[in-house]
Structure formats: structure tokens, C-alpha cells
Amino acid sequence: MYNSNFCDVYYNEKFNVVFVKWKKFCSFDEYRKPLLHALEIIQQHDGCDYVADTREGFENHPDDTKWVAEYFIPKIVDAGCKCIYFIIDKDNNLKDELEGQENESSDKIAFKYIYELQDINQKTNLNYKRKNMNNCYKTFDSINANNLKILDKFFEEVAEKYGAEYYHIPAMIDADVLKKCGYLSSFPHHLTLASYIDPKRYDELAIDGKMDASYVCNSNMYFTPSACLHFYPMLEGKKIDKKVITTRARVYRYEENQFDGNCRLWDFTVREIVFVGENKFVIESLKKFEELTMKLIEKIGLVGSIVRSHDYFYPSAQNNFKSRLQLSNSLKNELRVTINQKEVAIASFNMHGYHFSKPFNFDNSGTTVSGCVGYGLERWIAALSDCGIILNYEELKDLI
């Protein structure tokens, strides 16, 4: 527990949160010391989230806002924190300050607004603002569309050079496949359920042109959240010495209140390359693509770096362990660049190990693993657009 004239900090076991109650305005050490204590609590408890009671004070100095965005939030995310809750009053007099902190870090962690601590258990988010859902997808003009076409052509031809077979995948995927892949337990917060209109309500909808949840029937299908998930059922039971698969696909990941119409979208495009074979082959393939991708960004004029990372799993003790395992064993690396003054991952390099080969029985008695490379094409286009870069495919051919 931490107590000062400015702030109280303690762990709430019932909700598994660190509770930070601000009492009045403070800055610098008086502001940061309680947050460092909160960080220690989060590090000690798996899946611990952060709650700030802002009803009696919160306004902070710009230097502290920067410190929170660049130091505190990355640290709590690495420790397994998935959500920051702001307890607000009904009038929300601190709207600008809270919005400022959220805008700085909404690409790293979820933000929710509640009236009481007990509201954490509610499924609804008492957010005083809702981002425009039009921000969940993006269309491109001819210049950006041509950049996307050139980039994807480059990635596809590089994959083909390494012997990749091209697979075509559908927009939807069966719930049973997601369960077998471990996606339902790891990323339920990203899933988009495929629904349809109740046939009994067709006439009402046709006449009124209005619809609510009562009109909807759910299916056992979801929109594809990750392109490679379709490959593993096709490999089931096969003995594979070495295999490379690639596809270009639309994928769908729901991220509540995180859509920005640029780098974080509900509907986006990926170029996926999957490697299946012995451990050495997969690791070496991932490394080659990391090196090639770094050469590519240097060639086209982007600046970025490869960093260790982890997936943002749904918070649970088991998933927090997965995150730590990914970091400690360098199972996931990302290529990050700066877009609109924010650090954004535009490619990921993932070592699956036996995660897919064992449940789908193509592990060949423990000798076959898998890994994948994913390029988020809309994010690449955002990075190019941010720097005013127009690609010429002829200038990239010497990298293939």
C-alpha cells in the first residue's frame, strides 16, 4: 500500500486490480512515485489491471503525460496489464486530460470509463466517447493502392523464391477450428461472429428499414482473425519434411474503441508466409525474412527496427504465462516504424513451435514445427504515405 497527500495506491484482490485514488493535483515525483508503486503491484499479480479514480483530481503536467506514455504504460503492458479503467464522475470534468492520455497510448492498451469500481464486472463500457466506427476500415486512392500492389507483389515473389505454394483462404472460419488452434481461449476479445437476419423478421426489416439485436441469429462461424489458421487443417495428419505456404487475405480483428482509420482497423489485409519443417529450418527462415525486410525498408526510405514482442492475449493466468514465454524465448519479433509520431508494428516474425503441428497431428513424432511472417499491408501504406514515398517495383527487384 502507498499513501501520500496526493494519492493512495493498493491492490484489490476481488477485482485483481491495482487501485490508484488521486486526491489532488500533483506532478513529477509526487505523480510518478505512486505509479511506480502501482507498477510493482501489477508485476506481482498475473493479469492485474489498473484502475484510476479521477473524481477528485487527475490533471497532470505534459512531461508526466509523456512519461506515462513512453515509460509507465509499456512497462505495465509488459507485465500483463490489459486495461486501464478511469473512474469518472457523471459530468466528467477531466474529459480533455483523460482523452489526451488515451490518445497517446490506445494502440498499446485498452481504456475504459466507469462510474464505480464495481462497474468493472459490467459488460458495457461507460465511455463518454465512442470512436466513429467508420474508422474500422480504409479505402485507398490509386497512388496508395499501387503502393500496396507493388509491396504485395514483392512479398509474394520473395516467398515464391523460397519455394512457397500459394493458398487461397475464405473470409470465414469454423469455431471448431479456432478452438483447436487455441484462438478462442487466447484472443476471444478479437473475434467477430458471423451472424444473419432471422428469416422470420425479413418482412419487418424490409418495411421499416430498422434493426436491433433481436433480429440477429448467430452462427458457428467467425470472420478469419489470422490468415494462417486455415492452413493447419489442410496439413492435418500429413508427414511434412519442409513446406512454405503463402497467401494474401483479408482478416478481421475487433478491438474495442481502438480503431483509428489508419493503423488499427477491424478489416485489414495481410501477406502471410508460413514455414513448416524441422526447428532449424523454421528459425533460419524467419531470420532470413527479418534480414530481407530490414533491407527492404532501407531501400525504400523507411526507418525501423526489429524488437522482441509478445501477442496481446486475453488476460488470464495461462495467457500471461504465454506472453512471458514469448518474450523470454524470443518467439515473436516485430518490425516497428514511426507513423504519425507513434511506434507501430508493420511486420511480425513468429515461432509457433508445436502449437499447431501437435493438435493437427503433423508434428512427425515431435520433429516438425511451424512459424510465420505477417505483413500488415495497410500499415505499410500508412508508413509510406506518412513519408511521402511512392514505390517503383523495378527498384526493388534486386532484393528478390
C-alpha positions in Angstrom: 0.0 0.0 0.0 1.1 3.5 -0.8 -0.3 6.7 0.8 0.6 10.4 0.3 -1.2 13.7 0.4 -1.7 13.3 -3.3 -2.6 9.7 -3.9 -3.4 6.3 -2.4 -2.4 3.0 -4.0 -3.5 -0.5 -3.0 -4.2 -4.0 -4.5 -7.8 -5.0 -4.8 -7.9 -8.8 -4.7 -11.6 -9.2 -5.6 -11.2 -7.5 -9.0 -7.5 -8.3 -9.4 -6.6 -4.6 -10.0 -4.3 -2.0 -8.6 -6.5 0.9 -7.3 -5.0 4.4 -7.6 -7.0 7.1 -6.0 -5.9 10.6 -6.8 -6.7 13.3 -4.2 -5.5 16.5 -5.8 -3.2 17.9 -8.5 0.4 16.8 -8.4 3.4 16.5 -10.8 6.8 14.9 -11.3 7.9 12.8 -8.3 4.6 13.2 -6.4 2.8 12.0 -9.5 5.3 9.3 -10.6 6.1 7.6 -7.2 2.5 6.2 -6.8 2.5 4.9 -10.3 5.8 3.1 -9.8 4.3 1.5 -6.8 1.3 0.5 -8.9 3.7 -1.0 -11.5 5.3 -3.1 -8.7 1.8 -4.4 -7.8 0.9 -5.3 -11.4 4.2 -7.1 -11.7 3.4 -9.2 -8.7 -0.1 -10.3 -9.8 -0.9 -12.1 -13.0 -3.5 -10.3 -15.2 -3.7 -7.4 -12.8 -5.4 -4.3 -14.4 -5.1 -0.7 -13.5 -7.9 1.5 -12.0 -7.5 5.3 -11.5 -10.2 7.1 -9.5 -10.1 10.5 -11.1 -13.1 12.0 -9.4 -11.1 14.2 -7.0 -8.2 15.1 -9.2 -6.1 13.9 -12.2 -4.8 16.8 -14.3 -1.2 16.1 -14.9 1.8 18.0 -16.3 2.7 17.4 -20.0 6.0 16.0 -19.0 4.2 13.4 -16.8 1.8 12.6 -19.7 4.8 11.9 -21.9 6.4 9.8 -19.1 3.2 7.7 -18.7 3.0 7.1 -22.5 6.7 6.3 -23.0 7.6 4.5 -19.8 4.8 3.6 -17.5 2.3 2.1 -20.0 4.8 0.0 -21.9 6.0 -1.4 -18.5 2.5 -2.4 -17.3 1.7 -3.9 -20.7 4.9 -6.0 -20.5 3.8 -7.0 -17.0 0.4 -8.3 -18.4 -1.9 -5.4 -17.8 -4.6 -5.3 -20.5 -6.8 -2.5 -19.5 -6.7 0.9 -17.8 -10.0 1.9 -16.1 -10.8 5.5 -15.3 -13.4 6.1 -12.7 -15.1 9.3 -13.7 -17.9 11.5 -12.3 -21.2 11.9 -14.2 -20.1 15.2 -15.6 -16.6 14.0 -16.4 -14.9 17.4 -15.8 -11.5 15.8 -16.7 -12.5 14.8 -20.3 -9.6 16.6 -22.0 -6.9 15.2 -19.7 -8.3 11.6 -20.0 -8.7 11.8 -23.7 -5.1 13.0 -24.0 -3.7 10.1 -22.1 -5.8 7.6 -24.1 -4.9 9.1 -27.4 -1.2 8.7 -26.5 -1.4 5.0 -25.8 -4.6 3.5 -27.2 -2.5 1.4 -29.6 -0.9 -0.4 -26.7 -3.7 -1.0 -24.1 -7.5 -0.8 -23.8 -9.1 2.2 -22.0 -12.5 2.0 -20.3 -14.5 4.5 -18.3 -16.7 3.5 -15.3 -18.6 5.3 -12.5 -17.7 2.8 -9.7 -15.2 0.1 -9.1 -18.0 -2.5 -9.3 -18.7 -1.5 -12.9 -15.6 -3.5 -13.9 -17.8 -6.6 -13.9 -20.3 -4.9 -16.3 -20.0 -5.9 -20.0 -20.8 -2.4 -21.1 -18.1 0.3 -21.1 -19.5 3.6 -19.8 -17.3 5.5 -22.2 -18.1 9.2 -22.5 -17.0 8.9 -26.1 -17.3 6.3 -28.8 -14.9 6.4 -31.7 -16.6 6.6 -35.1 -17.0 3.0 -36.4 -16.2 4.3 -39.9 -12.6 4.3 -38.6 -12.6 0.5 -38.7 -11.8 0.1 -42.4 -9.9 2.0 -45.0 -10.1 2.6 -48.8 -7.2 3.8 -50.9 -6.8 6.1 -53.9 -4.8 5.0 -56.9 -1.4 6.1 -55.6 -1.8 4.2 -52.3 -3.4 1.2 -54.0 -0.5 1.0 -56.4 1.9 1.1 -53.5 0.0 -1.8 -51.9 0.1 -3.7 -55.1 3.8 -3.3 -55.5 4.6 -4.3 -51.9 2.4 -7.4 -52.0 3.9 -8.4 -55.4 7.4 -8.1 -53.8 6.5 -10.2 -50.8 4.8 -12.8 -52.9 7.8 -13.1 -55.3 10.2 -13.4 -52.4 8.0 -16.2 -50.9 8.0 -18.0 -54.2 11.8 -17.7 -54.4 11.8 -19.7 -51.1 9.5 -22.3 -52.6 6.2 -21.1 -51.3 2.9 -22.6 -52.5 0.1 -20.2 -52.9 -3.1 -21.0 -50.9 -6.4 -19.2 -51.2 -8.5 -18.8 -48.0 -12.1 -17.8 -47.2 -13.3 -14.8 -45.2 -14.9 -17.1 -42.6 -13.6 -19.9 -40.3 -15.4 -22.5 -38.2 -15.5 -22.2 -34.4 -14.2 -25.7 -34.1 -11.0 -24.8 -36.0 -10.5 -21.7 -33.8 -10.8 -23.8 -30.7 -8.4 -26.4 -31.9 -5.9 -23.6 -32.8 -6.3 -22.2 -29.3 -7.7 -18.9 -30.6 -10.9 -19.0 -28.5 -9.0 -19.1 -25.3 -6.2 -16.8 -26.3 -8.0 -14.0 -28.3 -11.7 -14.0 -27.6 -11.6 -10.2 -27.5 -10.6 -10.0 -31.2 -13.3 -12.3 -32.6 -16.0 -11.2 -35.0 -19.0 -13.5 -35.1 -20.8 -14.2 -38.4 -24.5 -13.5 -37.9 -27.5 -13.4 -40.1 -31.0 -11.9 -40.1 -33.7 -14.1 -38.6 -35.9 -15.2 -41.6 -39.0 -14.5 -39.5 -38.0 -10.8 -39.4 -37.4 -10.3 -43.1 -40.8 -8.5 -43.7 -40.3 -6.2 -40.8 -36.9 -5.2 -41.9 -37.9 -4.7 -45.5 -40.8 -2.4 -44.4 -39.2 -0.4 -41.5 -35.5 -0.5 -42.6 -34.6 -0.7 -38.9 -32.9 -3.4 -37.0 -31.8 -4.3 -33.5 -30.2 -7.3 -31.8 -33.5 -9.2 -31.7 -33.3 -9.6 -35.5 -30.0 -11.4 -35.4 -29.2 -15.1 -35.3 -25.7 -16.3 -34.5 -23.8 -19.0 -36.5 -20.9 -21.3 -35.6 -18.7 -19.2 -38.0 -16.4 -16.3 -37.4 -14.6 -13.9 -39.7 -11.0 -15.0 -40.1 -8.8 -13.3 -37.5 -5.5 -14.7 -38.7 -4.8 -16.0 -42.2 -2.5 -18.9 -41.3 -5.2 -20.6 -39.2 -6.8 -22.0 -42.4 -3.6 -23.8 -43.3 -3.3 -26.2 -40.4 -6.4 -28.3 -41.0 -5.2 -28.7 -44.6 -1.9 -30.2 -43.2 -3.6 -32.4 -40.7 -2.1 -35.9 -40.4 0.5 -35.3 -43.1 4.2 -36.1 -42.9 5.9 -32.9 -43.9 9.7 -32.6 -44.4 9.7 -29.0 -45.5 6.9 -26.7 -46.7 6.4 -23.0 -47.3 2.9 -21.6 -47.8 1.8 -18.0 -48.6 -1.5 -16.2 -49.1 -2.9 -12.7 -49.3 -6.0 -12.3 -47.2 -8.4 -10.0 -45.5 -8.5 -10.6 -41.8 -10.8 -9.2 -39.1 -9.9 -8.4 -35.5 -12.3 -6.4 -33.3 -10.5 -4.0 -30.9 -13.0 -2.1 -28.8 -12.6 1.7 -29.1 -9.1 1.3 -30.6 -9.9 1.8 -34.3 -8.1 4.9 -35.8 -8.9 4.5 -39.5 -5.2 4.3 -40.3 -3.1 1.6 -38.5 -5.7 -0.1 -36.3 -8.5 -1.5 -38.4 -11.3 -4.1 -38.0 -10.9 -5.2 -41.6 -7.3 -5.3 -42.9 -5.0 -7.1 -45.4 -2.1 -9.3 -44.7 0.5 -11.1 -46.7 1.2 -14.3 -44.7 4.1 -16.7 -45.2 4.2 -19.9 -43.1 7.1 -22.2 -42.7 6.7 -25.9 -41.7 9.6 -28.3 -41.1 12.3 -29.0 -38.6 13.1 -26.4 -36.0 16.4 -25.3 -37.6 14.6 -24.7 -41.0 11.8 -22.6 -39.5 14.2 -20.5 -37.3 16.6 -19.8 -40.2 13.7 -18.9 -42.5 12.3 -16.4 -40.0 15.7 -14.9 -39.6 16.2 -14.6 -43.4 12.9 -12.8 -43.7 13.8 -10.4 -40.9 17.0 -9.5 -42.7 15.4 -9.2 -46.0 12.6 -7.0 -44.6 15.2 -4.7 -43.0 16.9 -4.4 -46.4 13.6 -3.5 -47.9 12.8 -0.6 -45.6 16.3 0.8 -46.0 15.8 0.6 -49.8 12.5 2.4 -49.8 13.4 5.0 -47.3 11.7 3.9 -44.1 13.4 3.8 -40.7 12.6 1.0 -38.3 14.0 -1.7 -36.0 13.3 -5.3 -35.1 12.2 -5.7 -31.5 11.2 -8.6 -29.2 7.5 -8.6 -28.5 4.5 -10.8 -27.5 0.9 -11.2 -28.5 -1.7 -9.3 -26.7 -3.6 -12.2 -25.3 -6.9 -12.1 -23.4 -5.9 -11.6 -19.7 -5.7 -14.9 -17.8 -3.0 -16.6 -15.8 -2.3 -19.0 -18.6 -2.2 -16.3 -21.2 0.0 -14.1 -19.1 2.4 -17.0 -18.9 2.3 -17.3 -22.7 3.3 -13.6 -23.0 6.3 -14.0 -20.7 7.3 -17.2 -22.6 7.2 -15.4 -25.9 9.4 -12.6 -24.6 11.9 -14.7 -22.7 12.4 -17.1 -25.6 12.2 -14.5 -28.4 9.3 -16.3 -30.0 7.9 -13.2 -31.5 9.7 -10.2 -33.1 8.2 -7.2 -34.7 9.4 -4.6 -37.2 8.3 -1.3 -35.8 8.4 2.1 -37.6 7.1 5.5 -36.6 3.7 6.6 -38.2 2.2 9.9 -37.2 4.6 10.1 -34.3 3.6 6.7 -32.9 5.6 3.5 -32.9 3.7 0.9 -35.0 4.4 -2.8 -35.9 4.2 -3.3 -39.6 5.5 -6.9 -39.7 5.8 -9.8 -37.3 8.0 -12.9 -37.2 6.5 -15.7 -35.1 7.9 -19.0 -33.9 5.0 -21.3 -33.2 6.9 -24.4 -32.2 4.5 -27.3 -31.8 1.5 -25.1 -31.1 -0.2 -26.1 -34.4 1.6 -29.2 -35.5 0.7 -31.2 -32.4 -3.1 -30.6 -32.3 -3.3 -31.1 -36.1 -1.1 -34.1 -36.0 1.6 -33.1 -38.5 4.4 -32.9 -35.9 6.0 -36.1 -37.2 6.7 -37.5 -33.8 8.0 -34.2 -32.4 10.3 -33.2 -35.3 8.0 -30.8 -37.2 7.2 -27.2 -36.1 5.9 -24.1 -37.7 6.4 -20.4 -37.8 5.1 -17.5 -39.8 5.8 -14.0 -41.1 2.9 -11.5 -41.4 3.0 -8.2 -43.2 0.1 -5.8 -42.3 -0.3 -4.1 -45.7 -2.4 -1.1 -44.7 0.2 -0.2 -42.0 2.9 -0.3 -44.7 0.9 2.0 -46.8 0.4 4.4 -43.8 4.1 4.4 -43.2 4.8 5.2 -46.9 2.2 7.8 -47.0 3.5 9.4 -43.9 6.9 9.8 -45.5 5.5 10.7 -49.0 7.1 7.6 -50.6 5.9 6.3 -54.0 7.3 2.9 -54.9 8.8 1.7 -58.1 8.8 -2.1 -58.5 11.8 -2.1 -60.8 13.9 -0.6 -58.0 13.1 -3.5 -55.6 13.8 -6.4 -58.0 17.4 -6.7 -57.0 16.4 -7.6 -53.4 14.5 -10.7 -54.6 
